[in-house]
Amino acid sequence: MAHQDIGPNQHVTIRDAVRITLSLQTGNEATITAQQNNHSKQYSLSLQHKTDVIQTDEAGPIEVSMAAEFGSPQVRVAW
């Protein structure tokens, strides 16, 4: 499974994936935005909810990003 860790003000573009797993690696919380075509959705990760899954059936690349965050959290994006 391919993966990339992202932190504040970073993003990764995934060309083709139907399932992407988000995992909080460090920090207390992080908000991740996934954008595909003209749709976007936010995912909130915390110590109580450390993982989430992006499931899609659309074609086209998905950009997964993190805006500025307090405490410099790191999130693993795996596909």
Secondary structure, DSSP 8 states (H G I E B T S, - for coil): --EEEE-TTEEEEESS-SEEEEEEEESSEEEEEEEETTEEEEEEEESSS-EEEEE----S-EEEEE---TT--EEEEE-
